[in-house]
Amino acid sequence: MRRLMSVLACFVVLLMITTASFAAETLAKKQELSFNVGTEPETLDPAKSTGVPEAIIELNCFEGLTRMDEKNVPQPAIAESWTVSKDGKTYVFKLRKTKWSNGEPLTAHDFEWSWKRALAPETAAEYATQLWYIKNGQAYNEGELKDASKVGVRAVDDYTLEVVLENPTTYFLQLCNFPTLMPVNRKVVEKNPEGWFQDIKNYIGNGPYKIVKWDHSAVMELVPNENYWRRDEVKLSKLTLYLIDNRQTALSMFETGQLDWFDDPPISEIPRLEKEGSLFRSPYIGTYYYMFNVTKKPVDDVRVRKALTMAIDRQMLIDRVTRGGQEPALAYVPFGLADGKPGADFRTVGGNDYIKENLAVAKKLLADAGYPNGKGFPTLTILYNTSENHKKIAEAIQEMWKKNLGINVQLTNQEWGVYLASRDELNYEVARAGWIGDYMDPMTFLDMWTTTNGNNDTGWSNKTYDNLIFGSFKVADSIARAKMLHQAEDILMNEMPIMPIYFYVNQNVMKPWVKGAVRSPLGFIDFRGAYVLEHK
Amino acid sequence: MGGYVLRRLISVFLVVFVVASGTFVLMHTIPGGPFKKEKALPPAIQRNIEERYKLNDPLWKQYADYLKNLLRGDLGPSFKYLGRSVNDIIRDGFPVSAALGAWAILFALVVGVPAGIISALNQNKWQDNAVMAIAIIGVSVPNFVIATLLMYVFAVKLRWLPVAMWGTPRHVILPMIALAGFPAAFFARLMRSSTLDVLSQDYIRTARAKGLSWYAVVVKHVVKNAILPVVTYLGPLVAGILTGSFVVENIFAIPGLGRYYVTSIYNRDYTTIMGVTIFYSAFLVLVNFLVDITYGWIDPRIKLVKAKE
C-alpha cells in the first residue's frame, strides 16, 4: 500500500512537471530558425558526402528506411516495418506509400537503384564502405564483381525491399539512417550524375524539408516539403542554414540576434557563454588521442608508452587548456555506444579506467625500460597539425612529461596534408590524432587498429586483436560479440599503441527558445520536430 | 600602337604559361593529395576516385591535358566541391570580390588622395601631423584587426550595421573600410611626398608668378603631376583587391574569391589552385597593361612606342 502511494505521488509530481512545462510553452508566431552549418558543403549528393555539415543538410532533405529518435534508436520511417531472419542476415522491409518532394511516388526500386549507384565504382563514393555490409557490396564496389544483380538488395515489389547482408550486422538498422543509404531520385541523378544537386530545382528529396535557396559560401534556406509523409510534424516555416567558417563571426551574429544556434565557439569565450546560459553540451562520439610509432625508439617499448600515458593529468588539461567540459579518456572507445545487452553502454560496461594516472608507477616503468628518472631518454618529438588548439595541448603535455618524468620533449607542427603524409609514412615518434565515429557502434573505433587498416598509422599489429575483430563480424549474438570487442579493447589498452586523452563533446551555442531539434552523438541534427518558443 | 598592344598581349600569354607551369610543379611537390583525408580510404575506393578524376595518369599527361583545356578556357572541375567547375567558382566569387574591392579602392582614393594633398599644402602644421599619424596607424595595423574592431563597435555594440554576410549596400560599408585602410593610408603618404616634390618645381613658381590663383595651380599643375605615383601603385593594388582578400572575406563571411587562394592549397584542390592562380596572374598583367596606357594619357611625355629615329 505504501509503495502504491509513493508510486502515485511520483506520478502526480510527474504530471505537474509536464503540465507546467506545457503551460510555459507558448509557440512563437514566427516559426523560423537559423543554424550555422560552418562551411560550404562539399556536395549535397548523399551517396558521395563524407562530412557532418553535409549530413546535417541531407538528413533534413531525405529520409531513409529508418530515422533515429531522440535516444538514438532507429525507428520506422520510410520502412513501416521489417522482419529479420534468424541468422540476422536477411532483412525484409515493408515500405510506406510515400512521395518524393515533386509528388511522384517513392518505391522500393528507388532504394535498390540508389544503393547500387552508391556502390558502383564509377560513382567513386568515399563512404561506399557503409554499404559493404550488404552481400557482394564490397566485391561490386571494388570492381571484382561486375553483375549488379548479385548485390544483396532487391525490390521484391514496389513496396517490399529485401536486403541480404554479408554478416549479421547488429547496427544495420541505424546505418539505414546514414546519408550513403538515402534514396535519391533516379531521373534527376541520371541526367547529371556528378552535379545534379547543384541546381536546387533538381534537389528532389523525400525528407521533412526542401532547399529553396543556396548562395554558395553564404547561406541556404529550407522550407517544409509539402509532400513529406508526416508533414504535420514539421512546425518550422523556414530553416536558415548559414555556411560561415569563422566562429568569431558566428558568435557576433548570435549575439546580435541574427543566428540562433552554432557549434564550436572560440575557446576563450566558452566560460562566458556558459555563465550566460547559452552553452549546451551534447554527446559527441569521438576520442582525442596521441599515437605512438611503435617501430621507433624509444616508444617501441611498451613500458615507455605506458609510462608516458600515465604521466599526464587529463582533468587539468581539460580544465586549463581545452576548457570545453570534455571527459578524460582513460580508455579508448567513448561513451554513448551500445553494449551487448539492450540499453547498456559499452564504455560503462568496460569501465573508463584502463589507464591509471599514477606517477610512481610511471616512473618505475620508465626506470625498468632503462631510463631511471628520465636519464638517457632521447628527446621525444610530438607531431601535430598546425592549429592553435593542438599546439596548446601539446605544450601542456610537453610540460607534464618534462616535470613528471624528467624527459625532454620538442614540438613539431606541419600543415594538414604534410602531417597526414608523415603519419602515413610512419615518419614521427608521437603524433596527435582524433577519431569521430561513423556509426553508433564500438566497431567504428576498433576496426581501425587491425593490421591492414589504412587508418592504423602506428605500425602496431596484433594477431589476436585482428582475429577478435574479424571474428566478431560473424557473430550474430550481440552479447557474445560485445564480449569479443571488450577483449579487443583490453589488448589495445594493454599494448598502448595509442594514448587516449579526452572524449569529445559537442559545444552548442543556442538560444534558449530553440526546442525539439535532436542532435545525435554523430553530430547530425534532425530539425524535423524543431520549433521556436515565444521570446522577446 | 597596334604593335605595342600585340606585344603586350603575347607577354600576357607567356606569363600565364610560366605561372601555370610553375604552380603545377610546386603543387605536386607538396605532400598529400585532394583525396587524402584523416580517415584513410580503402585502396579500392581510392582507386575508383583516382580513376574518376584521372589522377592516376602520369604527371606529364595531366599537365598536357590541363594546358589543352586551359586553351579552351576550361579550368576543370573542383576536386573539393563536387559538381562545380573552377570556372563556376570564379564566376560566383569574382563579381562579389570585385564589387567590394572597387568600393574599397574608390574609398581609399577619395580619402587618401585629398588627405595627402592637404597634408603637403600644410607641411609640418597640425593638419599634416594629424594626417600622417592616422596614416601610420593605417599602414601598420593589419586589416583583420581593423575588421574585428569595426565589427565589434559598429555591428555588435552600436548595432548600426549588420555583422556579416553580403547582399545589401549596408553590408558593404564595414568590409569596405577594413579593406581600404591600408591603401588609403598608403595613398596619403604617397600623395604627400609627390605633392611636396612637385611644389618645389620651377614651373609652379612660374605659374604663380604669371598670376594664376593658388587654387588653379594646385588643381591644374600640382595634382595632375603628383598623382602619377598613385596611378603606378594602383595597378597591382587593383589586381590584389579586386580578386579578393582571404582575411576580410572570412571575417565578414563574404562569398568572394579570396578564400580560395588559401583553402584550395590546404585542400590540395589541384584544379582550383591552378585556376585561381592563373586568373590572378592574368588579371594582374592585364591591369598593369591598362595602367601603362593610362600613363600616356595623363602624362604625354611618357611614350609607349619608341619614337622613330
Interface residues (C-beta under 8 A of the other chain):
Chain A: E40 E42 T43 D45 K48 T50 P121 E122 T123 A124 A125 E126 A128 T129 Q138 N141 E142 G143 N192 E194 G195 W196 F197 Q198 D215 H216 S217 A218 V219 Y242 I244 D245 N246 Q248 T249 S252 M253 E255 T256 Q258 E415 W416 G417 V418 L420 A421 S422 D424 A433 G434 D438 N453 G454 N455 D457
Chain B: I30 P31 G32 G33 F35 K36 K37 E38 K39 A40 L41 P42 P43 A44 I45 N48 I49 E51 R52 Y53 P77 K80 Y81 L82 G83 R84 D92 G93 T148 M151 Y152 A155 V156 R159 P162 V163 A164 M165 W166 N250 I251 F252 A253 I254 P255 R259 Y266 R268
